[in-house]
């Protein structure tokens, strides 16, 4: 079997989940003898372009003739059995869907976010959950400057999605949608997507326990709680700050970078029990997570299949997370962690203190978290599921 895997990377060095999944899935397939042809672009191309090329690229979000033609040529040259698209926005554009279908290819798309419901992909209006644009009335984005806090950019994106909604690009040019959780599936069905074309498959992470040593530095406290990931609004960073403003006796170690990094660092520097390490090399980061007691995950948006959460479970670490999106089905209260209602600071505080003060309970949850990882998020199981999806799509009329 030969797969043409297509992806729009965020930026060079990005730790974004969909970038990680694209790299890990394509490598997994190759290691097991599946031929993989990659076609990728990177948002750095837009950042480094001059003014004229940026304008051209902006129009290319609607229909990229360049990428349409390149994908068409690649299909004719390689004759793939399946075209598997991860992220197409902004540079690839939906034109690549047509390039695949018009050349007789079956198309599989992994939905790493809620972009088919919310063109901004976050399902957030400010800091509030919002799926109103699922009705196709995208011009409301302009009123709220939803896309990058810009009315002009919001108008461009709204028109792009209105055009492709009218053409039914996302409904008719894709043969199989890989969703990452039940919430995604419900959102799609609610706006008219065909349930028969939807399948659920979790992400996976390599077993982080293999050859990983626990952090043995003397800078951090003997016991601590961990947050790691993007230092951004959608990850609940401000919730985290409000929570730890009420906790003075439990150390918190935070690793990551992002748009709120400066604000968070200033706040962390004022707290004796908060240790902000900034961006941390991946293996070192995981070794620190392994040394921690549990992981806190106060996200305020729909996580697809959080790499942080399944990575934490691979290390045998329980999670205290927002009861939202993937976390709602991934965490069983009192078994492998705890779920907290969206934005409920007081519940986060009491749950953190409870787990911190009961080491035996924490140890039990740790074992269960590891068991959960072994049941649902391993490489071998993911490979079997992905191959079955490809085979099914390949033989469907």
C-alpha positions in Angstrom: 0.0 0.0 0.0 1.2 3.5 -0.8 0.0 6.6 1.1 0.3 10.2 0.1 0.4 12.1 3.4 -0.3 15.8 3.2 0.1 18.4 5.9 0.5 22.1 6.5 3.0 22.5 9.4 2.5 25.4 11.7 6.1 26.7 12.0 9.6 25.4 12.2 10.2 23.8 15.6 6.5 23.8 16.4 5.4 21.4 19.1 1.8 21.5 17.9 -0.2 18.3 18.3 -1.1 17.9 14.6 2.5 18.4 13.6 3.6 15.7 16.0 0.9 13.3 14.9 1.8 13.8 11.2 5.5 13.0 11.9 4.8 10.0 14.2 2.1 8.4 12.1 4.1 8.6 8.8 7.2 7.3 10.5 5.1 4.5 12.1 3.8 3.4 8.7 7.2 3.5 7.1 8.7 1.4 9.9 6.1 -1.3 9.1 6.7 -1.4 5.4 4.0 0.9 4.1 5.2 3.3 1.4 4.7 6.9 2.4 5.0 9.9 0.1 5.0 13.2 1.9 3.8 16.6 0.6 4.1 19.4 3.2 4.2 23.1 3.4 5.1 25.3 6.4 3.6 28.6 7.6 7.2 30.0 7.7 6.8 30.4 4.0 4.1 33.0 4.6 6.0 34.7 7.5 9.1 35.1 5.3 7.2 36.3 2.2 7.2 39.9 1.0 4.1 42.0 1.0 3.0 41.0 -2.6 3.6 37.3 -2.0 1.6 37.6 1.3 -1.3 39.0 -0.6 -1.0 36.2 -3.2 -0.9 33.6 -0.3 -4.0 35.2 1.3 -6.0 34.6 -1.9 -4.4 31.2 -2.1 -6.2 30.2 1.1 -9.4 30.1 -1.0 -7.8 28.0 -3.8 -4.1 27.4 -4.1 -3.4 26.7 -7.8 0.2 26.0 -6.9 -0.6 23.2 -4.4 -3.4 21.9 -6.5 -1.1 21.4 -9.4 1.7 20.0 -7.3 -0.5 17.4 -5.6 -2.0 16.5 -9.0 1.5 15.9 -10.5 2.5 13.9 -7.4 -0.6 11.7 -7.7 0.1 11.0 -11.4 3.8 10.2 -10.6 3.3 8.0 -7.5 -0.2 6.5 -7.9 -1.0 6.4 -4.2 -3.7 4.1 -2.9 -4.9 6.7 -0.3 -4.4 10.4 0.1 -4.3 11.1 3.8 -4.7 14.8 4.7 -4.0 16.2 8.1 -4.1 20.0 8.2 -4.8 21.9 5.0 -5.2 25.4 6.4 -4.0 28.0 5.6 -1.5 27.5 2.8 -2.6 24.2 1.1 -6.2 25.3 0.9 -9.2 22.9 0.1 -8.0 22.8 -3.5 -5.9 19.8 -2.6 -9.1 17.8 -1.8 -10.2 18.4 -5.4 -6.7 17.5 -6.8 -7.0 14.1 -5.1 -10.6 13.3 -6.0 -10.4 14.5 -9.6 -7.5 12.1 -10.0 -9.3 9.1 -8.7 -7.9 8.9 -5.2 -9.7 8.0 -2.0 -9.3 10.8 0.6 -8.9 10.3 4.3 -8.8 13.4 6.6 -7.7 13.5 10.2 -9.6 16.2 12.1 -7.2 17.5 14.6 -9.5 20.3 15.7 -13.0 21.7 15.1 -12.2 23.7 11.9 -15.2 22.3 9.9 -17.4 23.8 12.6 -15.4 26.9 13.6 -13.1 28.3 10.8 -10.7 29.5 13.5 -10.4 25.8 14.7 -10.7 26.7 18.4 -14.4 26.8 19.0 -13.7 29.9 21.2 -15.1 33.4 21.1 -12.7 35.2 23.3 -12.5 32.7 26.2 -16.0 31.3 25.8 -16.9 28.1 23.9 -18.7 28.9 20.7 -19.9 26.8 17.8 -22.3 29.2 16.3 -20.6 29.2 12.9 -21.6 25.6 12.4 -24.7 27.0 10.8 -22.6 28.5 8.0 -23.2 32.1 8.8 -19.5 32.9 9.0 -19.8 36.7 8.6 -20.4 36.9 12.4 -16.7 36.3 12.7 -16.1 39.8 11.4 -18.2 41.4 14.2 -16.1 39.6 16.9 -12.7 39.7 15.0 -12.5 36.0 15.6 -9.5 35.3 13.3 -6.3 36.7 14.8 -8.2 39.7 16.4 -8.6 41.2 12.9 -11.8 42.1 11.2 -10.2 42.1 7.7 -8.6 38.7 8.2 -11.8 37.4 9.7 -13.7 38.6 6.6 -11.3 36.8 4.3 -11.6 33.5 6.3 -15.4 33.8 6.5 -15.6 34.2 2.7 -13.3 31.3 2.1 -15.4 29.0 4.3 -18.6 30.3 2.9 -17.4 29.5 -0.6 -16.4 26.0 0.3 -19.5 25.4 2.4 -21.6 26.3 -0.7 -19.5 23.9 -2.9 -19.8 21.2 -0.2 -16.1 20.8 -0.4 -15.7 19.3 3.1 -18.9 17.2 2.7 -18.3 15.6 -0.7 -14.5 15.6 -1.3 -13.5 13.5 1.7 -14.3 9.7 1.9 -13.5 9.2 5.5 -13.1 11.5 8.5 -10.9 10.4 11.4 -12.2 12.0 14.5 -10.3 12.0 17.8 -13.2 11.9 20.2 -16.9 11.6 20.6 -17.5 15.3 21.0 -16.0 16.0 17.5 -18.3 13.4 16.0 -21.4 15.0 17.6 -20.4 18.4 16.4 -20.0 17.2 12.8 -23.2 15.2 12.8 -25.1 18.2 14.1 -24.1 20.3 11.0 -25.0 17.6 8.5 -21.9 15.4 8.1 -22.5 11.8 7.1 -22.1 9.5 10.2 -21.2 6.6 8.0 -18.1 8.4 6.8 -16.8 9.1 10.4 -14.5 6.9 12.4 -12.9 7.5 15.7 -9.2 6.8 16.3 -7.1 8.2 19.1 -3.6 9.5 18.7 -0.7 7.6 20.1 2.7 8.3 21.6 5.7 6.1 21.8 6.1 4.4 25.1 7.8 7.2 27.1 8.8 4.8 29.9 11.3 3.0 27.6 14.8 4.1 28.5 13.6 7.3 30.2 15.3 8.2 33.5 13.6 10.2 36.2 14.9 13.7 36.5 17.7 13.8 39.2 18.5 17.5 39.3 18.6 19.3 42.6 16.9 22.5 41.5 13.3 21.3 41.8 11.4 20.4 45.0 11.3 16.7 46.0 7.5 16.6 45.3 5.7 18.7 42.7 2.7 19.0 40.3 3.3 19.5 36.6 1.8 21.6 33.8 3.5 21.3 30.4 2.4 22.4 27.0 1.6 25.7 25.2 1.5 28.8 27.3 -1.6 30.1 25.7 -5.1 31.2 26.6 -6.8 28.1 25.2 -4.7 25.8 27.4 -6.2 27.4 30.5 -3.1 29.3 31.6 -5.1 32.0 33.3 -7.1 29.4 35.1 -3.9 27.8 36.2 -2.7 31.2 37.6 -5.9 31.7 39.5 -5.8 28.2 40.9 -2.2 28.5 42.2 -2.9 32.0 43.6 -5.0 30.0 46.1 -2.3 27.3 46.7 0.7 28.3 48.7 2.0 24.9 50.0 2.1 22.8 46.8 5.0 23.3 44.3 4.1 23.6 40.7 6.5 23.1 37.8 5.6 24.6 34.4 7.3 23.9 31.1 6.5 25.3 27.7 6.4 28.4 25.6 3.7 30.5 23.9 2.0 33.9 23.5 1.3 34.3 27.3 4.8 33.3 28.3 6.0 36.8 29.4 2.8 37.4 31.4 3.0 34.0 33.0 6.7 34.3 33.9 6.1 37.6 35.6 3.4 36.0 37.7 5.4 32.9 38.4 8.4 34.9 39.6 6.2 36.4 42.3 5.2 32.9 43.6 7.8 31.0 45.7 6.1 27.6 44.9 5.9 28.1 41.1 8.9 27.0 39.0 8.6 28.1 35.4 11.2 26.4 33.2 10.1 27.8 29.9 10.7 25.7 26.8 12.3 22.4 27.8 13.9 19.8 25.5 11.4 17.0 25.1 13.2 14.1 26.8 14.2 16.4 29.7 10.6 17.6 29.9 9.3 14.0 30.1 11.9 13.0 32.8 10.6 15.9 34.9 7.0 14.9 34.3 7.9 11.4 35.4 9.4 12.8 38.6 6.2 14.7 39.4 3.1 13.5 41.3 0.5 14.2 38.7 -0.3 16.5 35.8 -2.7 19.5 35.8 -4.5 20.3 32.5 -7.1 23.2 32.8 -7.7 23.6 29.1 -10.7 25.8 28.1 -11.2 24.5 24.5 -12.0 21.2 22.9 -8.8 19.1 22.9 -8.8 16.6 20.1 -6.7 13.8 21.6 -4.2 15.7 23.7 -0.7 14.5 23.3 0.1 15.9 26.7 -2.6 13.7 28.3 -1.7 10.5 26.7 2.0 11.1 27.1 1.4 11.7 30.9 -0.5 8.4 31.1 2.4 6.6 29.3 4.5 7.8 32.2 1.9 6.6 34.7 0.8 10.1 35.8 -2.8 10.8 36.8 -4.5 13.9 35.3 -6.7 16.6 36.8 -8.3 18.1 33.7 -11.2 20.2 32.5 -14.3 18.0 31.8 -14.3 19.0 28.1 -13.6 17.4 24.7 -11.2 14.5 24.8 -10.7 14.7 28.6 -14.4 14.0 29.2 -14.0 10.5 27.8 -10.3 9.9 28.6 -10.6 10.4 32.3 -12.6 8.3 34.7 -13.1 10.1 37.9 -11.2 8.5 40.8 -9.7 5.8 38.5 -7.0 7.5 36.4 -7.5 11.1 37.4 -10.3 13.7 38.0 -12.4 15.9 35.8 -13.3 19.4 36.8 -16.1 21.6 35.3 -14.9 24.2 32.9 -13.3 27.2 34.6 -14.2 25.9 38.2 -11.2 27.3 40.0 -12.5 26.2 43.5 -13.0 22.6 42.3 -9.5 22.5 40.8 -8.0 23.8 44.1 -9.9 21.2 46.3 -9.1 18.3 43.9 -5.4 19.2 43.7 -5.2 19.3 47.4 -7.0 16.0 47.8 -4.7 14.1 45.5 -1.6 15.8 46.8 -2.5 14.8 50.4 -3.3 11.2 49.6 -0.1 9.6 48.2 -1.6 6.1 48.3 -4.5 7.2 46.1 -2.1 9.0 43.8 -0.1 5.8 43.4 -3.2 3.8 42.6 -4.3 6.3 40.0 -0.8 6.3 38.5 -1.0 2.5 37.9 -4.4 2.9 36.4 -3.2 5.7 34.1 -0.4 3.5 32.8 -2.9 0.7 32.3 -5.2 3.0 30.3 -2.3 4.0 28.1 -1.4 0.4 27.3 -5.1 -0.3 26.4 -5.8 2.7 24.1 -2.8 4.7 23.0 0.0 2.4 21.9 1.8 2.4 18.6 1.0 -1.1 17.6 -2.8 -0.7 18.2 -2.8 2.6 16.4 -1.1 1.0 13.4 -3.7 -1.7 13.2 -6.6 0.8 13.4 -5.1 3.1 10.7 -4.4 0.2 8.3 -8.0 -1.0 8.7 -9.3 2.4 7.9 -7.1 2.6 4.8 -8.2 -0.8 3.6 -11.9 -0.1 4.2 -11.7 3.2 2.3 -9.7 1.7 -0.5 -12.4 -1.0 -1.2 -15.4 1.2 -0.7 -17.3 2.3 -3.9 
